Amino acid sequence: MNIIKEKINTILWDEEDGFYYDIDCNTHEFYKVMTIASYWALTAGVASSEQANALVQQLENPLTLGGDIPMLSLSRSDGDYQPSGEYWRGSVWLPTAYAALTGMKNYSFFKEAHAASCKLLTHMYKTYADHTPHTIWECYSPEERKPASNEFGNGEYVRKDFCGWSALGPISIYIEFVLGFHTIDAFNRIVEWEKPDTIEGKIGIKNLRFGNIVTDIEAFQGKCRVVATEGYTLKINGKSYQILSGENTFTL
């Protein structure tokens, strides 16, 4: 792993742009095409903290991979970028977004992951509500509240009724990065919750099952109420609380 990590950071990292690029196998020159695929370096944990910070900045940059609709497959600054998406020419794909968000979690960019996730799910919801048919799509437009166009450039949309990977949005991304329950470990009986400070009112999750444990976790006005079928450790914003079987209440 250390050898692979060293090669990735030596050969594929461009210090000038602060980004990982593919290279020409013969000349070793960079193909300076900025895509969401580079964020696998965060998912795999091979980037340094400085490199991770540079990558996250691009996810917040409206001229590249960020903006109101973030985590595009191809940078808006690229010559092949298409405002309609055309599959991998700018479309938002939920599996690559989820992989990037998981990488951001690995480097403790919780607030940035939360903000990007809220934008993603707002985009999915408004597309669902405003566009006909009302469904979940294979991938999404990088500019408008509608599905992406397909790879043929003929004006047709990508596949509808697509809960293969796009269901990652309203399920995994919502639970892990919008609500903030980013780590649920049945083997070690631990739930880690990065409770966002941007959501007012009651927040939490009910009937969360991991291993043999079923639990409700709710927070409101500085208090937390947890009901569990068995004991486990709950970490809220890095602080550990020992949860017992039954009802637990405590001040955050």
Secondary structure, 3 states (H helix, E strand, C coil): CHHHHHHHHHHHEECCCCEECEECCCCCCEECCCEHHHHHHHHCCCCCHHHHHHHHHHHCCCCCCCCCCCCECECCCCCCCCCCCCCCCCCECHHHHHHHHHHHHHCCCHHHHHHHHHHHHHHHHHHHHHCCCCCCCCCECCCCCCECECCCCCCCECCCCCCCCHHHHHHHHHHHHHHCCCEEECCCCEEEECCCCCCCCCEEEEEEEECCEEEEEEEECCEEEEEECCCEEEEECCEEEEECCEEEEEEC
